[in-house]
Amino acid sequence: MKCPHAAQTAAPHGATVVIDPMVRDLDGETARLRDAGPLARIELLGVPAWTLTRHADARRLLVDPRLVKDINAWGLWQSGVVTRDWPLIGMIDAGRSMFTVDGDEHRRLRTKTSQALTPRRLEAIRPDIEKFTAELLDALEEAGRDGAVVDLKSVFAQPLPMRVVGMLMGVDPAENAMLTRQYKAFFSMLTPQAERLALLDDLDVFYTALVREKTARPTDDLTSALILAEEGGEPLTEEEVIGNLKAMVAAGHETTIGLILNAVRALLANPGQLRMVLDGEVSWETVIEETLRWDTPTTHLLMRFATEDIQVGDGVIAKGEGVVVSYRVIGRDPEQHGPDADAFDITRPTPIRHMTFGHGPHICPGAALSRVEAGIALPALFARFPDLRLAVPDEELRNLPVMTQNDMESFPVLLHG
């Protein structure tokens, strides 16, 4: 599949690219950002920022200590130009967690999370993921009986990662539907900001109750592990545990939804490549990595801030300016992936080296979990439904109005030919 609008929609080099909150033309936006240069000027709901669009620059700057997560380093925040009324503020100023601090504090907050998601731990929960997958495939088959159109997202791709991350956190499964609704409304650009801030307050109440319950009666889950964690003799505060949980549940299920649906979409659009996978000529691992490169679950990651001037190519990120990492553009960087970077191709002759889960200290702690889930879900889905196909033309699929996640409204399919 090629980027269909690249030729028509390229922006002049150096032009400001306005990021569309409705996400009406993601391929076109990707092309405009790439054409705008390695350091592209963007506008996010009226707020100016820079974004990185090249693999090599992002790899270098994601480990540069001059770019920090601390919102207090942002000039527009310090000056009051950006306030809590800005719809994207909750993705930047979301309380104290490993996602909002750097250096020694980041290491302290991240350590126990990383320890809880070791390869051994992931292998231990593999039977649970397989069980959830089988149950959801049964539900999918029931919903698609007698040739009925069924939404692969709502019945399968969305509930699976929420079940998994909820299990890891020790969340009552009865709360999964509520959390799904809350996070969907939080990310949507159609949600009024007052309602979004109220959602954050509601999530704080939910996670505070969870943390206090696990403090009183710890169990074998990640929430209890974070509460009991001590690094250098200093346990995490309640605020820090809650901040980690809020962000991890958000990232832990949204990324996997996108990965599963984007992989299915790419394979259905490329039946020859799907046949190679089903015949065992190409591994599901390769499918997952090419999907992560080509159609990243995270579109734009907000935000880091320059503590001094930083040169990028011919441009300069001035002290106090905000920087976004546009992973979808980076995944299609021809300097890294060749002149056919816009094409989905599981037969690429070179290893697929992408940075979709980040790079450096803030690399996504749930990356391995997402890969395990997709590695179970995708082969099981196609083993059960080898004739799976879209129920609408591919071009009719629509993104949700979410500026940071590559998330579809729905994914209508027919299960049998």
Residue pairs with C-beta under 8 A, 6 or more apart in sequence:
1 266
1 269
1 270
1 343
1 344
2 342
2 343
3 27
3 30
3 31
3 332
3 342
4 27
5 25
5 27
5 28
5 31
6 27
6 28
6 31
6 342
8 28
9 25
9 28
9 31
9 32
10 31
10 32
10 35
11 17
11 32
11 33
11 35
11 36
12 35
12 36
13 35
13 36
13 37
14 36
14 37
14 41
15 36
15 41
16 41
16 42
16 43
16 48
17 29
17 32
17 33
17 36
17 40
17 41
17 42
17 43
18 42
18 43
19 29
19 42
19 43
19 44
19 45
19 300
19 403
20 29
21 45
21 189
21 401
21 403
22 189
22 401
23 29
23 299
23 399
23 400
23 401
23 402
23 403
24 399
26 299
26 328
26 399
26 406
30 328
30 329
30 332
33 40
33 42
33 51
33 53
33 326
33 329
34 53
34 329
34 332
34 333
36 53
37 53
37 313
37 314
37 315
38 52
38 53
38 54
38 57
38 312
38 313
38 315
39 50
39 51
39 52
39 53
39 57
39 312
39 313
39 314
39 315
39 317
40 50
40 51
40 52
40 53
40 326
41 48
41 49
41 50
42 48
42 49
42 50
42 51
42 324
43 49
44 88
44 302
44 324
44 403
45 86
45 87
45 88
45 189
45 403
47 76
47 81
47 82
47 86
47 88
47 322
48 76
49 303
49 321
49 322
49 323
49 324
50 312
50 315
50 317
50 321
50 322
50 323
50 324
51 300
51 323
51 324
51 325
51 326
51 329
52 58
52 61
52 312
52 323
52 324
52 325
52 326
52 330
53 326
53 329
53 330
53 333
54 330
54 333
54 335
54 336
55 330
55 333
55 335
55 336
55 337
55 354
55 355
56 335
56 336
57 312
57 313
58 325
58 330
58 355
58 359
59 355
59 359
61 67
61 310
61 312
61 323
62 325
62 355
62 358
62 359
62 360
62 362
63 359
63 360
63 361
64 310
65 102
65 103
66 306
66 307
66 308
66 310
67 304
67 305
67 306
67 307
67 310
67 317
67 323
68 102
68 304
68 305
68 307
69 99
69 100
69 101
69 102
69 106
69 304
69 305
69 362
70 100
70 101
70 102
70 305
71 77
71 92
71 93
71 100
71 305
72 78
73 305
73 306
73 307
73 320
74 82
74 303
74 305
74 320
74 321
74 322
75 319
75 320
75 321
76 82
76 320
76 322
77 93
78 320
82 89
83 89
84 93
84 197
85 193
86 193
87 189
87 191
87 193
87 196
88 302
88 403
88 404
90 186
90 196
90 197
90 200
91 302
91 303
91 404
92 100
92 302
92 303
93 100
94 100
94 200
94 243
94 246
94 247
95 204
95 239
95 242
95 243
95 246
96 109
96 237
96 239
96 240
96 243
97 109
97 240
97 243
97 244
97 246
97 247
98 106
98 109
98 110
98 113
98 243
98 244
98 247
98 365
99 243
99 244
99 247
99 362
100 243
101 109
102 361
106 361
106 362
107 231
107 361
108 231
108 232
108 234
108 236
109 236
109 240
109 244
110 361
110 365
111 229
111 231
112 225
112 226
112 229
112 231
112 236
113 222
113 226
113 244
113 248
113 365
114 365
115 225
116 168
116 222
116 225
116 226
117 222
117 365
117 366
117 368
117 369
119 368
122 368
122 369
122 372
125 164
125 167
125 168
126 372
126 376
128 164
128 167
129 160
129 164
129 372
129 373
129 376
129 377
130 376
130 380
132 160
132 163
132 164
133 160
133 376
133 377
133 380
134 380
136 155
136 156
136 159
136 160
137 156
137 380
137 381
137 384
139 155
139 156
140 150
140 152
140 155
140 156
140 384
140 385
140 415
141 384
141 385
141 415
143 150
143 155
144 150
144 413
144 414
144 415
144 416
147 414
147 416
149 391
149 412
149 413
149 414
150 412
150 413
150 414
150 415
151 410
151 411
151 412
151 413
152 261
152 264
152 411
152 412
152 413
153 257
153 261
153 408
153 410
153 411
154 410
156 260
156 377
156 381
157 256
157 257
157 260
157 261
157 264
157 377
157 411
158 180
158 253
158 257
159 176
159 180
160 256
160 260
160 373
160 377
161 252
161 253
161 254
161 255
161 256
161 257
161 370
161 373
162 176
162 179
162 180
162 253
163 173
163 176
164 252
164 253
164 256
164 369
164 373
165 248
165 249
165 252
165 253
165 366
165 369
166 172
166 173
166 175
166 176
166 179
166 249
167 173
167 221
168 221
168 222
168 252
168 369
169 210
169 221
169 222
169 223
169 245
169 248
169 249
170 210
170 214
170 219
170 221
170 222
170 223
170 224
171 179
171 210
171 249
175 206
179 206
179 249
180 253
182 199
182 202
182 203
183 249
183 250
183 253
183 254
184 400
185 191
185 195
185 196
185 199
186 196
186 199
186 200
186 203
186 250
187 250
187 254
187 400
187 402
187 404
187 405
187 407
188 400
188 401
188 402
189 401
189 402
189 403
190 401
191 199
203 246
204 242
204 246
207 242
207 245
207 246
208 238
208 242
210 223
210 245
211 223
211 227
211 238
211 241
211 242
211 245
212 238
214 221
214 223
214 224
214 227
215 227
218 224
218 227
218 228
222 248
223 241
223 245
226 236
226 241
226 244
226 245
227 235
227 236
227 241
228 235
229 235
229 236
236 244
248 365
248 366
251 364
251 366
252 366
252 369
252 370
254 297
254 405
254 407
255 297
255 298
255 357
255 364
255 366
255 370
255 405
256 297
256 369
256 370
256 373
256 374
257 297
257 407
258 295
258 296
258 297
258 298
258 405
258 406
258 407
259 288
259 291
259 292
259 297
259 370
259 374
260 373
260 374
260 377
260 378
261 408
261 411
262 291
262 294
262 295
262 297
262 406
263 287
263 288
263 291
263 374
263 378
264 378
264 381
264 388
264 411
265 295
265 390
265 394
265 397
265 411
266 273
266 287
266 290
266 291
266 294
266 295
266 344
267 273
267 274
267 277
267 287
267 382
268 274
268 388
268 389
268 390
268 394
269 344
269 394
270 344
273 282
273 344
273 345
273 346
273 347
274 382
276 282
276 346
276 347
277 283
277 284
277 287
277 346
277 382
278 382
278 386
282 346
282 347
284 375
284 378
284 379
285 371
285 375
286 346
286 352
287 346
287 378
288 371
288 374
288 375
288 378
289 352
289 354
290 344
290 345
290 346
290 348
290 352
291 344
292 331
292 354
292 356
292 357
293 331
293 332
293 337
293 352
293 354
293 356
294 331
294 332
294 343
294 344
295 328
295 331
295 344
295 406
296 327
296 328
296 331
296 354
296 356
296 406
297 356
297 370
297 405
297 406
298 327
298 328
298 356
298 404
298 405
298 406
299 326
299 327
299 328
299 403
299 404
299 405
299 406
300 324
300 325
300 326
300 327
300 328
300 403
300 404
301 324
301 325
301 326
301 327
301 358
301 404
302 322
302 324
302 404
303 322
303 323
303 324
304 322
304 323
304 325
305 320
305 321
305 322
305 323
306 317
306 318
306 319
306 320
306 321
306 323
307 319
308 319
309 316
309 317
309 318
309 319
310 316
310 317
317 323
325 358
327 355
327 356
328 406
330 336
330 354
330 355
331 337
331 341
331 354
331 356
332 341
332 342
333 341
334 341
336 353
337 348
337 352
338 348
338 350
357 363
357 364
357 367
357 370
358 364
358 367
364 370
381 388
382 388
385 415
385 416
387 415
387 416
387 417
388 413
388 414
388 415
389 413
389 414
389 417
390 397
390 411
390 412
390 413
390 414
391 412
391 413
391 414
392 412
397 408
397 409
397 411
398 408
398 409
399 406
399 407
399 408
399 409
400 407
400 408
400 409
